[in-house]
Amino acid sequence: MTKSKARIEIAALRQIALDDLAETTDAQLRQEAIEEGEDLGVVATQVRSVMMNAAANVTRQRLTQARERMIQKQATSKPRVKRPLVAKIKEIIQGIPSGDRRIAMAFREGKTQTDADWESLYDDLVEMGVIDLDDPAH
């Protein structure tokens, strides 16, 4: 018998066993366990332990995969440029000619912007090429 044929047969047997288990009522399972001398409390504890370990393994795998994706994303993303101080960022952005057609800015409801807003805008303008990092003024 080839390995692939054996795997197919094992998978079929596993499916038959699972179907049989699914069709068995809780009362029948309890009765079978009692007839075989099983302690239902011990069985329940063992099943709970197996399920908790399985859940923990899945969680660990997902965490590992997420960590790998994050590392890969960091490795492929552009290196962050060290920003100037927020006061300098404001000066640079406010010095961009208002006729520059590459950008259009509007501040929400005329409210003041946070430092994070200014930094984010600076990063966007650098990425768009509006702010040239090779310019000594920046």
Backbone as CSV, one residue per row, in Angstrom:
resi,resn,N_x,N_y,N_z,CA_x,CA_y,CA_z,C_x,C_y,C_z
1,MET,0.848,-1.171,0.000,0.000,0.000,0.000,0.896,1.237,0.000
2,THR,0.580,2.201,-0.854,1.388,3.413,-0.923,1.039,4.333,0.238
3,LYS,1.954,5.266,0.506,1.740,6.186,1.619,0.490,7.033,1.393
4,SER,0.289,7.487,0.150,-0.876,8.337,-0.112,-2.181,7.551,0.051
5,LYS,-2.187,6.278,-0.357,-3.393,5.468,-0.197,-3.654,5.210,1.293
6,ALA,-2.601,4.970,2.053,-2.749,4.748,3.490,-3.285,6.011,4.166
7,ARG,-2.791,7.174,3.757,-3.283,8.434,4.334,-4.761,8.638,4.022
8,ILE,-5.156,8.299,2.820,-6.565,8.442,2.438,-7.438,7.532,3.301
9,GLU,-6.984,6.295,3.506,-7.751,5.357,4.320,-7.815,5.803,5.776
10,ILE,-6.715,6.312,6.300,-6.690,6.798,7.684,-7.634,7.993,7.829
11,ALA,-7.607,8.879,6.838,-8.499,10.049,6.879,-9.957,9.605,6.832
12,ALA,-10.262,8.570,6.028,-11.639,8.066,5.937,-12.064,7.450,7.265
13,LEU,-11.166,6.689,7.899,-11.481,6.090,9.198,-11.690,7.177,10.267
14,ARG,-10.859,8.186,10.236,-10.995,9.295,11.182,-12.343,9.978,10.994
15,GLN,-12.736,10.180,9.733,-14.020,10.835,9.465,-15.190,9.980,9.952
16,ILE,-15.106,8.661,9.762,-16.158,7.755,10.240,-16.270,7.834,11.758
17,ALA,-15.113,7.856,12.434,-15.116,7.937,13.895,-15.712,9.262,14.365
18,LEU,-15.371,10.356,13.691,-15.920,11.654,14.064,-17.424,11.715,13.817
19,ASP,-17.865,11.144,12.699,-19.304,11.097,12.418,-20.037,10.289,13.484
20,ASP,-19.452,9.156,13.883,-20.052,8.312,14.915,-20.132,9.067,16.237
21,LEU,-19.067,9.773,16.575,-19.042,10.548,17.809,-20.087,11.660,17.766
22,ALA,-20.221,12.319,16.630,-21.195,13.404,16.504,-22.624,12.901,16.654
23,GLU,-22.871,11.670,16.256,-24.217,11.101,16.341,-24.533,10.531,17.720
24,THR,-23.511,10.389,18.559,-23.704,9.829,19.895,-24.171,10.919,20.841
25,THR,-25.194,10.624,21.614,-25.716,11.619,22.565,-24.811,11.710,23.784
26,ASP,-24.966,12.798,24.539,-24.196,12.969,25.765,-24.488,11.838,26.750
27,ALA,-25.739,11.449,26.830,-26.123,10.375,27.755,-25.435,9.068,27.371
28,GLN,-25.369,8.778,26.078,-24.700,7.561,25.620,-23.202,7.610,25.931
29,LEU,-22.589,8.774,25.717,-21.156,8.914,26.015,-20.895,8.717,27.509
30,ARG,-21.744,9.315,28.354,-21.596,9.139,29.796,-21.731,7.665,30.183
31,GLN,-22.744,7.009,29.624,-22.987,5.600,29.936,-21.794,4.730,29.514
32,GLU,-21.249,4.978,28.318,-20.090,4.203,27.851,-18.892,4.422,28.770
33,ALA,-18.669,5.678,29.183,-17.541,5.979,30.066,-17.701,5.280,31.410
34,ILE,-18.898,5.290,31.957,-19.166,4.628,33.241,-18.961,3.125,33.109
35,GLU,-19.458,2.543,32.014,-19.306,1.102,31.788,-17.835,0.703,31.675
36,GLU,-17.019,1.617,31.149,-15.596,1.319,30.996,-14.802,1.698,32.244
37,GLY,-15.497,2.152,33.288,-14.833,2.469,34.551,-14.123,3.809,34.553
38,GLU,-14.495,4.685,33.663,-13.867,6.015,33.591,-14.458,6.930,34.654
39,ASP,-13.640,7.788,35.214,-14.093,8.821,36.131,-14.404,10.053,35.284
40,LEU,-15.668,10.455,35.195,-16.077,11.550,34.324,-15.407,12.870,34.687
41,GLY,-15.150,13.078,35.960,-14.448,14.296,36.382,-13.037,14.343,35.815
42,VAL,-12.335,13.202,35.863,-10.975,13.123,35.326,-11.002,13.312,33.814
43,VAL,-11.955,12.660,33.156,-12.073,12.789,31.697,-12.331,14.243,31.323
44,ALA,-13.239,14.897,32.046,-13.558,16.303,31.764,-12.324,17.184,31.950
45,THR,-11.561,16.928,33.002,-10.347,17.699,33.258,-9.326,17.489,32.142
46,GLN,-9.178,16.229,31.698,-8.238,15.928,30.618,-8.654,16.611,29.315
47,VAL,-9.946,16.543,29.006,-10.443,17.181,27.778,-10.233,18.690,27.856
48,ARG,-10.550,19.267,29.015,-10.361,20.717,29.183,-8.894,21.084,28.991
49,SER,-8.000,20.294,29.559,-6.568,20.557,29.434,-6.116,20.487,27.973
50,VAL,-6.580,19.465,27.269,-6.214,19.316,25.850,-6.721,20.513,25.045
51,MET,-7.965,20.930,25.319,-8.550,22.053,24.589,-7.808,23.359,24.902
52,MET,-7.462,23.567,26.164,-6.726,24.780,26.545,-5.349,24.807,25.883
53,ASN,-4.680,23.649,25.849,-3.373,23.578,25.187,-3.491,23.841,23.695
54,ALA,-4.538,23.287,23.076,-4.750,23.509,21.647,-5.000,24.992,21.374
55,ALA,-5.830,25.618,22.202,-6.114,27.043,22.033,-4.846,27.874,22.234
56,ALA,-4.041,27.516,23.228,-2.794,28.235,23.483,-1.827,28.079,22.314
57,ASN,-1.771,26.878,21.740,-0.891,26.657,20.590,-1.310,27.495,19.396
58,VAL,-2.608,27.564,19.145,-3.111,28.383,18.036,-2.774,29.850,18.280
59,THR,-2.972,30.301,19.507,-2.663,31.695,19.845,-1.179,31.977,19.650
60,ARG,-0.322,31.055,20.090,1.124,31.230,19.911,1.490,31.276,18.428
61,GLN,0.876,30.400,17.630,1.153,30.398,16.188,0.742,31.720,15.551
62,ARG,-0.428,32.212,15.926,-0.892,33.489,15.362,0.013,34.632,15.783
63,LEU,0.451,34.620,17.032,1.361,35.656,17.510,2.682,35.601,16.752
64,THR,3.199,34.399,16.551,4.446,34.236,15.806,4.286,34.738,14.375
65,GLN,3.179,34.385,13.738,2.939,34.837,12.365,2.801,36.357,12.303
66,ALA,2.100,36.934,13.269,1.942,38.389,13.297,3.293,39.063,13.501
67,ARG,4.106,38.498,14.379,5.436,39.045,14.626,6.285,38.969,13.364
68,GLU,6.219,37.843,12.652,6.976,37.685,11.408,6.515,38.684,10.352
69,ARG,5.184,38.891,10.250,4.675,39.874,9.285,5.151,41.273,9.638
70,MET,5.152,41.600,10.927,5.586,42.916,11.364,7.070,43.124,11.050
71,ILE,7.889,42.116,11.332,9.326,42.211,11.050,9.556,42.355,9.559
72,GLN,8.819,41.579,8.763,8.959,41.654,7.304,8.532,43.024,6.791
73,LYS,7.450,43.555,7.341,6.971,44.868,6.920,7.989,45.944,7.264
74,GLN,8.581,45.838,8.449,9.597,46.816,8.855,10.821,46.727,7.962
75,ALA,11.173,45.503,7.563,12.355,45.312,6.729,12.144,45.868,5.329
76,THR,10.903,45.827,4.840,10.635,46.277,3.476,10.176,47.729,3.404
77,SER,9.828,48.326,4.543,9.354,49.709,4.509,10.538,50.664,4.426
78,LYS,10.223,51.854,3.988,11.260,52.875,3.866,11.758,53.262,5.248
79,PRO,13.049,53.508,5.372,13.552,53.931,6.676,12.986,55.306,7.034
80,ARG,12.639,55.471,8.276,12.102,56.754,8.724,13.215,57.787,8.781
81,VAL,12.874,58.968,8.326,13.825,60.069,8.359,13.655,60.780,9.690
82,LYS,14.754,61.154,10.272,14.670,61.884,11.530,14.055,63.250,11.260
83,ARG,12.981,63.525,11.966,12.263,64.782,11.769,12.944,65.904,12.538
84,PRO,12.794,67.114,12.022,13.242,68.260,12.825,12.244,68.512,13.963
85,LEU,12.547,69.454,14.790,11.640,69.823,15.877,10.335,70.351,15.284
86,VAL,9.260,70.258,16.059,7.931,70.656,15.569,7.924,72.116,15.125
87,ALA,8.613,72.989,15.834,8.655,74.407,15.439,9.261,74.554,14.042
88,LYS,10.310,73.785,13.757,10.944,73.822,12.424,10.012,73.215,11.379
89,ILE,9.300,72.149,11.746,8.340,71.518,10.822,7.280,72.539,10.420
90,LYS,6.756,73.279,11.383,5.741,74.293,11.085,6.304,75.345,10.140
91,GLU,7.525,75.761,10.402,8.181,76.769,9.567,8.347,76.262,8.127
92,ILE,8.779,75.017,7.982,8.978,74.431,6.650,7.648,74.349,5.907
93,ILE,6.632,73.830,6.574,5.332,73.643,5.923,4.713,74.994,5.567
94,GLN,4.806,75.949,6.465,4.231,77.260,6.187,5.010,77.994,5.103
95,GLY,6.250,77.571,4.858,7.066,78.188,3.809,6.823,77.601,2.423
96,ILE,5.995,76.575,2.330,5.683,75.989,1.018,4.805,76.986,0.273
97,PRO,5.159,77.315,-0.959,4.352,78.291,-1.716,2.892,77.846,-1.818
98,SER,2.000,78.781,-1.618,0.571,78.451,-1.648,0.109,78.038,-3.034
99,GLY,0.858,78.360,-4.063,0.475,77.984,-5.430,0.979,76.608,-5.830
100,ASP,1.643,75.882,-4.918,2.158,74.548,-5.250,0.973,73.621,-5.512
101,ARG,0.817,73.192,-6.757,-0.353,72.403,-7.150,-0.302,70.959,-6.665
102,ARG,0.817,70.535,-6.117,0.919,69.158,-5.626,0.156,68.959,-4.331
103,ILE,-0.134,70.056,-3.648,-0.795,69.912,-2.348,-1.944,70.893,-2.198
104,ALA,-2.848,70.515,-1.349,-3.923,71.401,-0.911,-4.211,71.008,0.529
105,MET,-4.163,71.987,1.416,-4.352,71.687,2.833,-5.508,72.498,3.391
106,ALA,-6.201,71.877,4.297,-7.254,72.576,5.026,-7.263,72.018,6.440
107,PHE,-7.343,72.901,7.400,-7.404,72.465,8.781,-8.858,72.383,9.206
108,ARG,-9.165,71.344,9.925,-10.539,71.111,10.347,-11.048,72.216,11.254
109,GLU,-12.171,72.779,10.879,-12.901,73.744,11.689,-12.018,74.861,12.239
110,GLY,-10.916,75.126,11.569,-10.045,76.210,11.993,-9.344,75.991,13.315
111,LYS,-9.407,74.771,13.837,-8.783,74.488,15.128,-7.270,74.347,14.953
112,THR,-6.558,74.532,16.037,-5.115,74.344,15.999,-4.792,72.867,15.865
113,GLN,-3.670,72.595,15.281,-3.251,71.221,15.039,-2.307,70.759,16.144
114,THR,-2.355,69.487,16.441,-1.455,68.919,17.446,-0.078,68.738,16.834
115,ASP,0.895,68.515,17.683,2.243,68.242,17.189,2.239,66.995,16.303
116,ALA,1.455,65.990,16.691,1.368,64.762,15.893,0.801,65.054,14.504
117,ASP,-0.179,65.983,14.416,-0.732,66.369,13.115,0.351,66.981,12.231
118,TRP,1.149,67.888,12.809,2.213,68.534,12.048,3.260,67.513,11.597
119,GLU,3.618,66.585,12.498,4.617,65.567,12.142,4.100,64.658,11.042
120,SER,2.849,64.265,11.136,2.250,63.403,10.123,2.204,64.116,8.770
121,LEU,1.815,65.383,8.773,1.784,66.171,7.540,3.188,66.285,6.959
122,TYR,4.164,66.529,7.806,5.564,66.608,7.361,5.982,65.298,6.692
123,ASP,5.685,64.165,7.348,6.041,62.856,6.777,5.390,62.663,5.415
124,ASP,4.112,63.039,5.304,3.398,62.893,4.033,4.026,63.757,2.948
125,LEU,4.367,64.998,3.292,4.952,65.903,2.304,6.348,65.459,1.881
126,VAL,7.100,64.865,2.803,8.409,64.306,2.449,8.216,63.142,1.485
127,GLU,7.267,62.263,1.796,7.013,61.100,0.943,6.544,61.522,-0.445
128,MET,5.766,62.588,-0.521,5.271,63.081,-1.811,6.341,63.831,-2.592
129,GLY,7.438,64.185,-1.932,8.498,64.920,-2.605,8.313,66.427,-2.560
130,VAL,7.305,66.901,-1.851,7.077,68.335,-1.731,8.176,68.961,-0.878
131,ILE,8.575,68.251,0.156,9.686,68.697,0.998,10.907,67.883,0.599
132,ASP,11.940,68.591,0.190,13.179,67.947,-0.252,14.148,67.865,0.925
133,LEU,14.447,66.658,1.365,15.342,66.503,2.514,16.775,66.887,2.199
134,ASP,17.127,66.939,0.916,18.479,67.345,0.538,18.659,68.873,0.575
135,ASP,17.534,69.579,0.697,17.588,71.041,0.791,18.157,71.406,2.164
136,PRO,19.251,72.168,2.214,19.870,72.495,3.510,18.929,73.259,4.447
137,ALA,17.902,73.894,3.912,16.961,74.628,4.758,16.056,73.684,5.540
138,HIS,16.023,72.432,5.128,15.142,71.469,5.799,15.965,70.554,6.662
